[in-house]
Amino acid sequence: MSTIVVIGGGLAGGTVVTSLREGGFEGDIVLFAAEPHAPYERPPLSKDYLMGKKPIEKAYVHDEGWYAAHDVDLRTDTEVVAIDRDAKVVRTTDGAEQPYDQLVIATGAVPRHLALADGSGAHTAYLRTIEDSDRIREFFGEGRRIVVIGAGWIGLEVAAAAREAGSEVTVFESAELPLLRVLGPTVAQVFADLHCDHGVDLRLGATVTAEDLRGADLVVVGVGVAPKATLAEQAGLDVDNGILVDARLRTSDPSIFAIGDVANHDHPVLGRRIRVEHWDTAIEQAKVAAANLLGGDQDYERQPYFSLISTTWGWSTGATARPTTTSRSRVTWPGASSGPSGCVMGSLWRRCRPTTGTPATRSKRPSASRADRSTRPGFHGSRVEILARAPLPSANSAAAGPTVGAGRTALRVRSVQT
């Protein structure tokens, strides 16, 4: 009976073993997780878990009992340090060897480090693991000063969590607006205004110096990630901005697959290679890889998208963006007309009814999951349409409806039920 070994304890690794068992695979499955946890997804680490609103158990793909019940040999706190392709074995830090017939590499990515922060003498953190999230949250509180370098999703969500905990927060970003490359200037301005309105000291177009970090209780660096491909490279697999895989997610060794953040995929629809750091890609590539491990011949054709879900300050972006086949920089947002900077914009979602008053006095409704938002009858929310950069009419104007961010990018809020 054959053995499939999976390296990686993230969402991709947890999903591929699930799909193998659901697909009828009866052989041995061994899953190596370098962290001391069962496989889990990472988005909650900068959202509800970081804020202390949800337990970490909500992030797990399955509880640990599932793996034993489905005859998956889960080896947590065990890092694979070498792949011997000739002998078809993997070696762990303790020198143990595990044979495989087929291998899946789902090692994910690692945060890019910033020498200035690491050498500043301040407490410095990077967010990738449960322990990272726990450590960052320990520094939050009244009278604490948190410095965030990088105004991407991670940086902005950490800033929001820190402010909600009463911390003083400064965010440094080299671009003119946060999330500018992803969202374009109109929507990026919304996020800039949102954070400033909640007391974040947002410094844009800035170059950080050691003096800027002086006196910080914690410096959080969020300047992107790099694919964790060293293991594959040392094994002689083809590597270039991740592990190179074909349309079926096979590496240069046909018995080895790579999926998730670490995989640089030869996309058959886009006609070029693309590496996507997104939870949906981790799930969907895992399903296709499992089908091919079971003897299938499926191309991974799903076009990548970015479901811009951010619970910052109670607002969630509910649109999606997909690259076109003709341009790397253009994205499309279903359900809307063309907007500035080569983008088309859908809508933002706010997780409560539009109200007046300060953020502290607004009445929040219970949040809904991504699935709930689209399928559960009677979910109350507010759709926020991006209109234009213009002075806003009064919040009581019947023509415009309630608005947010007067004098900045105009938003029109409509109460809806979905």
Phi, psi and omega per residue, in radians:
M1 nan 2.419 -3.015
S2 -1.406 2.818 -3.136
T3 -2.143 2.267 3.027
I4 -1.939 2.208 3.108
V5 -1.896 2.370 3.106
V6 -2.087 2.237 3.101
I7 -1.875 1.966 3.110
G8 2.351 2.164 -3.083
G9 -1.834 0.601 3.092
G10 -1.777 -2.830 -3.112
L11 -1.114 -0.682 -3.140
A12 -1.132 -0.814 3.138
G13 -1.098 -0.771 3.132
G14 -1.134 -0.622 -3.114
T15 -1.291 -0.652 -3.087
V16 -1.184 -0.663 3.116
V17 -1.221 -0.602 3.069
T18 -1.078 -0.826 -3.108
S19 -1.156 -0.585 3.103
L20 -1.112 -0.804 3.130
R21 -1.195 -0.712 3.111
E22 -1.141 -0.471 3.126
G23 -1.471 -0.004 3.052
G24 1.684 0.167 3.123
F25 -1.173 2.221 -3.080
E26 -1.928 0.016 3.132
G27 -1.388 -2.986 -3.136
D28 -1.407 2.436 3.032
I29 -2.185 2.219 3.081
V30 -2.116 2.189 -3.128
L31 -2.044 2.063 3.110
F32 -1.705 2.177 3.069
A33 -2.094 2.090 -3.091
A34 -1.172 -0.494 3.131
E35 -1.515 2.798 -3.115
P36 -1.455 0.740 -3.093
H37 -2.435 2.698 2.922
A38 -1.148 2.803 -3.120
P39 -0.956 2.417 -3.133
Y40 -2.530 2.823 3.074
E41 -1.619 2.655 -2.982
R42 -1.700 -0.387 -3.114
P43 -0.892 -0.678 -3.138
P44 -1.093 -0.315 -3.073
L45 -1.132 -0.428 3.094
S46 -1.888 0.067 -3.087
K47 -2.069 -2.061 -2.989
D48 -1.086 -0.608 3.125
Y49 -1.193 -0.736 3.108
L50 -1.081 -0.600 3.136
M51 -1.402 -0.116 -3.119
G52 1.355 0.325 -3.074
K53 -1.607 -0.385 3.135
K54 -2.407 2.538 3.111
P55 -1.283 2.761 -3.103
I56 -1.154 -0.402 3.137
E57 -0.999 -0.473 3.122
K58 -1.155 -0.330 -3.088
A59 -1.581 -0.241 -3.088
Y60 -1.225 2.487 3.048
V61 -1.122 -0.813 3.034
H62 -2.517 2.806 2.949
D63 -1.290 2.852 -3.044
E64 -1.056 -0.521 -3.135
G65 -1.092 -0.463 -3.132
W66 -1.080 -0.698 -3.044
Y67 -1.139 -0.776 3.095
A68 -1.144 -0.712 -3.118
A69 -1.123 -0.463 -3.134
H70 -1.872 0.331 3.043
D71 0.976 0.758 3.009
V72 -1.847 2.137 -3.137
D73 -1.404 1.622 -3.111
L74 -1.561 2.088 -3.125
R75 -2.024 1.632 3.134
T76 -1.429 2.838 3.131
D77 0.963 0.603 -3.101
T78 -2.331 1.982 -3.081
E79 -1.750 2.295 3.023
V80 -1.443 2.228 -3.064
V81 -1.976 -0.178 -3.137
A82 -2.731 2.567 3.029
I83 -2.112 2.112 3.065
D84 -1.764 1.731 -3.051
R85 -1.222 -0.552 3.132
D86 -1.188 -0.776 3.140
A87 -1.485 -0.197 -3.068
K88 0.960 0.978 3.038
V89 -2.391 2.700 2.947
V90 -1.969 2.603 -3.136
R91 -2.066 2.462 -3.124
T92 -1.834 3.046 -3.068
T93 -1.049 -0.485 -3.136
D94 -1.537 0.118 3.095
G95 1.535 -0.053 -3.138
A96 -1.233 2.629 3.119
E97 -2.054 2.454 3.090
Q98 -2.223 2.010 3.107
P99 -1.209 2.696 3.048
Y100 -2.489 2.671 2.931
D101 -1.692 -0.698 3.023
Q102 -2.353 2.617 -3.018
L103 -2.302 2.455 3.052
V104 -2.112 2.198 3.090
I105 -1.810 2.069 -3.141
A106 -2.362 0.953 -3.004
T107 -1.429 -0.137 3.034
G108 1.284 -2.483 -3.062
A109 -2.425 2.902 3.111
V110 -2.233 2.559 -3.139
P111 -1.090 2.479 3.019
R112 -1.316 2.317 -3.112
H113 -1.584 2.707 3.133
L114 -2.105 1.979 -3.053
A115 -1.031 -0.650 -3.132
L116 -1.022 -0.787 -3.141
A117 -1.233 -0.764 -3.112
D118 -1.073 -0.569 -3.104
G119 -1.717 0.182 -3.039
S120 -1.388 -0.308 -3.055
G121 1.529 -0.194 3.083
A122 -1.462 2.736 2.996
H123 -1.085 2.181 -3.067
T124 -2.153 2.408 -3.099
A125 -2.351 2.614 3.024
Y126 -2.191 2.495 -3.034
L127 -1.864 1.950 3.063
R128 -2.551 -0.513 -3.031
T129 -2.087 2.965 3.060
I130 -1.018 -0.776 -3.130
E131 -1.102 -0.638 3.076
D132 -1.066 -0.798 -3.136
S133 -1.096 -0.751 3.115
D134 -1.052 -0.762 -3.096
R135 -1.162 -0.735 3.134
I136 -1.085 -0.774 -3.104
R137 -1.103 -0.533 3.133
E138 -1.079 -0.405 -3.113
F139 -1.561 -0.142 -3.110
F140 -1.309 2.659 3.004
G141 2.553 2.951 3.109
E142 -1.000 2.365 3.107
G143 1.425 0.002 3.116
R144 -1.661 2.476 3.108
R145 -1.923 2.075 -3.139
I146 -1.953 2.240 3.053
V147 -1.904 2.244 3.108
V148 -1.997 2.247 3.089
I149 -1.876 1.972 -3.111
G150 1.913 2.075 -3.132
A151 -1.867 0.891 2.946
G152 -1.561 -2.876 -3.122
W153 -1.043 -0.809 -3.106
I154 -1.084 -0.851 -3.099
G155 -1.065 -0.774 -3.117
L156 -1.192 -0.669 3.138
E157 -1.225 -0.664 3.043
V158 -1.103 -0.741 3.126
A159 -1.052 -0.763 -3.138
A160 -1.118 -0.761 3.130
A161 -1.097 -0.723 -3.135
A162 -1.154 -0.711 3.123
R163 -1.151 -0.721 3.132
E164 -1.096 -0.448 3.092
A165 -1.517 0.029 3.082
G166 1.640 0.100 -3.117
S167 -1.337 2.704 2.954
E168 -1.477 2.229 -3.002
V169 -2.227 2.286 3.000
T170 -2.119 2.278 3.122
V171 -2.034 2.220 3.077
F172 -1.839 2.286 3.122
E173 -2.436 2.292 -3.090
S174 -1.306 -0.449 3.135
A175 -1.373 2.971 -3.108
E176 -1.283 -0.387 3.135
L177 -2.551 2.696 3.052
P178 -1.219 2.538 3.066
L179 1.015 0.411 -3.031
L180 -1.059 -0.770 -3.093
R181 -1.154 -0.562 -3.090
V182 -1.463 -0.748 -2.958
L183 -1.821 -0.326 -3.008
G184 1.440 2.890 -2.956
P185 -1.173 -0.590 -3.061
T186 -1.165 -0.910 -3.108
V187 -1.302 -0.587 3.089
A188 -1.044 -0.633 3.111
Q189 -1.117 -0.617 3.093
V190 -1.027 -0.810 -3.129
F191 -1.180 -0.638 3.086
A192 -1.080 -0.843 -3.133
D193 -1.091 -0.711 -3.114
L194 -1.030 -0.785 -3.132
H195 -1.241 -0.717 3.114
C196 -1.098 -0.705 -3.131
D197 -1.123 -0.370 3.123
H198 -1.777 0.295 2.977
G199 1.572 0.170 3.059
V200 -1.380 2.286 3.048
D201 -1.439 1.650 -3.034
L202 -1.688 1.959 -3.097
R203 -1.884 1.875 -3.024
L204 -1.773 2.681 -3.081
G205 1.069 0.559 -2.992
A206 -1.835 2.584 2.963
T207 -1.906 2.097 -3.073
V208 -1.343 2.430 3.062
T209 -2.107 2.911 3.104
A210 -1.052 -0.588 3.138
E211 -1.112 -0.588 3.129
D212 -1.117 -0.456 -3.077
L213 -1.616 -0.182 -3.098
R214 -1.112 2.292 3.101
G215 1.495 -0.026 3.115
A216 -1.287 2.412 3.028
D217 -1.270 -0.564 3.116
L218 -2.672 2.419 3.001
V219 -1.943 2.116 3.098
V220 -1.875 2.165 -3.107
V221 -1.810 2.167 3.084
G222 -2.334 1.304 -3.065
V223 -2.004 0.530 3.080
G224 1.763 3.084 -3.120
V225 -2.275 2.867 3.065
A226 -2.157 2.489 3.137
P227 -1.086 2.419 -3.119
K228 -1.528 1.395 -2.970
A229 -1.993 0.124 -3.090
T230 -1.029 -0.743 -3.135
L231 -1.011 -0.782 3.131
A232 -1.179 -0.717 3.141
E233 -1.094 -0.756 3.122
Q234 -1.144 -0.443 3.113
A235 -1.457 -0.043 3.102
G236 1.534 0.201 3.061
L237 -1.326 2.711 3.118
D238 -1.247 2.213 -3.069
V239 -2.351 2.327 3.039
D240 -2.842 1.844 -3.001
N241 0.918 0.935 -3.058
G242 1.915 3.135 3.126
I243 -1.473 2.169 -3.126
L244 -1.265 2.186 3.095
V245 -2.233 2.729 3.130
D246 -1.505 -2.963 -3.092
A247 -1.098 -0.424 -3.126
R248 -1.694 0.137 3.071
L249 1.312 0.322 3.022
R250 -1.498 2.516 3.060
T251 -1.441 -2.973 3.077
S252 -1.181 -0.211 2.982
D253 -1.835 2.015 -3.027
P254 -1.098 -0.243 3.114
S255 -1.622 0.032 -3.104
I256 -2.159 2.273 3.076
F257 -1.942 2.735 3.014
A258 -2.368 2.436 -3.067
I259 -2.486 2.795 3.051
G260 1.453 -2.666 -3.051
D261 -0.984 -0.504 -3.030
V262 -1.471 -0.216 -3.008
A263 -1.610 2.185 3.019
N264 -1.748 1.776 -2.868
H265 -1.661 2.355 3.039
D266 -1.432 1.611 -2.973
H267 -1.332 2.107 -3.050
P268 -1.257 -0.368 3.140
V269 -1.569 -0.797 -3.141
L270 -1.289 -0.395 3.111
G271 1.293 0.434 3.105
R272 -2.747 2.981 3.092
R273 -1.432 2.560 3.118
I274 -2.656 2.401 3.058
R275 -2.060 2.165 -3.000
V276 -2.065 2.227 3.099
E277 -1.768 1.509 -3.049
H278 -2.728 2.507 -3.088
W279 -1.105 -0.594 -3.126
D280 -1.170 -0.680 3.096
T281 -1.117 -0.712 3.104
A282 -1.007 -0.777 -3.121
I283 -1.186 -0.895 -3.003
E284 -1.257 -0.646 3.053
Q285 -1.140 -0.639 3.118
A286 -1.070 -0.692 -3.136
K287 -1.150 -0.752 3.140
V288 -1.201 -0.734 3.106
A289 -1.045 -0.744 3.126
A290 -1.069 -0.745 3.123
A291 -1.071 -0.693 -3.141
N292 -1.301 -0.572 3.029
L293 -1.085 -0.517 3.139
L294 -1.535 0.190 3.066
G295 1.811 0.068 3.129
G296 -1.324 3.111 -3.123
D297 -2.453 0.945 -3.047
Q298 -1.678 2.340 2.924
D299 -1.425 2.543 2.991
Y300 -1.539 1.788 -3.024
E301 -1.861 -0.125 -3.078
R302 -1.038 2.234 3.137
Q303 -1.356 2.397 -3.117
P304 -1.182 2.579 3.057
Y305 -2.515 2.854 3.102
F306 -2.103 1.866 3.092
S307 -1.504 1.779 -2.930
L308 -1.402 1.343 -3.099
I309 -1.751 1.924 3.109
S310 -2.369 2.143 -3.075
T311 -1.563 0.339 -3.114
T312 -0.995 2.165 3.095
W313 0.979 0.474 3.100
G314 1.463 0.042 3.114
W315 -1.804 2.489 3.060
S316 -2.250 2.340 3.010
T317 -1.467 2.214 -3.050
G318 -1.973 0.385 3.120
A319 -1.755 2.929 3.067
T320 -2.224 2.731 -3.132
A321 -2.330 2.341 3.110
R322 -2.223 2.405 3.052
P323 -1.243 2.523 3.067
T324 -1.438 2.982 -3.139
T325 -1.405 -0.125 -3.050
T326 -1.943 -0.184 -3.074
S327 -2.566 2.335 3.104
R328 -1.335 -0.455 -3.001
S329 -1.667 -0.325 -3.089
R330 -1.505 2.393 3.020
V331 -2.205 2.690 3.117
T332 -2.069 2.504 -3.124
W333 -2.064 1.948 -3.062
P334 -0.999 2.495 2.993
G335 1.481 0.406 -3.137
A336 -2.644 2.908 3.117
S337 -1.596 2.964 -3.039
S338 -1.118 2.486 3.126
G339 -2.125 -2.928 -3.089
P340 -1.237 2.858 3.040
S341 0.958 0.661 3.028
G342 1.217 0.441 3.133
C343 -2.158 2.729 2.973
V344 -2.052 2.395 -2.952
M345 -1.973 2.367 3.050
G346 -1.623 -1.876 -3.083
S347 -2.609 2.820 3.007
L348 -1.799 2.734 3.099
W349 -2.135 2.373 3.053
R350 -1.888 2.391 -2.990
R351 -1.555 0.550 3.032
C352 -2.775 2.921 3.092
R353 -1.229 2.641 3.079
P354 -1.118 2.327 -3.131
T355 -2.439 3.024 3.017
T356 -1.859 3.003 3.129
G357 1.816 3.110 -3.107
T358 -1.400 2.794 3.112
P359 -0.955 -0.589 -3.080
A360 -1.218 -0.407 -3.071
T361 -1.803 -0.013 -3.105
R362 -1.289 2.480 -3.130
S363 -1.524 2.049 -3.101
K364 -1.615 2.397 3.003
R365 -1.586 2.782 3.104
P366 -1.022 2.481 3.137
S367 -1.313 2.853 3.096
A368 -2.206 2.659 3.100
S369 -1.259 2.968 3.093
R370 -1.005 -0.757 -3.123
A371 -1.172 -0.744 -3.135
D372 -1.037 -0.709 -3.031
R373 -1.062 -0.558 -3.061
S374 -1.721 -0.297 -3.001
T375 -2.125 -0.363 -3.035
R376 -1.498 2.114 3.131
P377 -1.076 2.482 2.990
G378 1.434 0.178 3.064
F379 -1.237 2.174 -3.088
H380 -1.644 2.296 3.080
G381 -2.684 -2.979 3.101
S382 -2.305 2.138 3.061
R383 -1.521 2.326 -3.064
V384 -2.031 1.985 -3.090
E385 -1.669 2.304 3.052
I386 -1.348 2.127 -3.091
L387 -1.807 -1.178 -3.074
A388 -2.984 2.886 3.004
R389 -1.482 1.886 -3.100
A390 -2.854 2.715 3.014
P391 -1.030 2.488 -3.066
L392 -1.656 2.614 2.989
P393 -1.258 3.083 3.130
S394 -1.041 2.589 3.115
A395 -1.096 -0.306 -3.133
N396 -1.677 0.073 -3.102
S397 -1.130 2.223 -3.129
A398 -1.193 -0.512 -3.094
A399 -1.232 -0.705 -3.037
A400 -1.655 -0.466 -3.019
G401 1.385 3.119 3.129
P402 -1.036 2.460 -3.122
T403 -2.264 2.873 -3.101
V404 -2.303 2.435 3.030
G405 1.390 0.914 -3.054
A406 -0.942 2.369 3.099
G407 1.463 -0.024 3.141
R408 -2.044 -2.562 3.099
T409 -1.119 2.234 -3.055
A410 -1.310 2.364 3.064
L411 -2.156 2.362 3.025
R412 -1.905 2.232 -3.081
V413 -1.838 2.221 3.091
R414 -2.137 2.280 3.018
S415 -1.270 2.307 -3.118
V416 -2.441 2.830 2.941
Q417 -2.141 2.341 3.113
T418 -2.205 nan nan
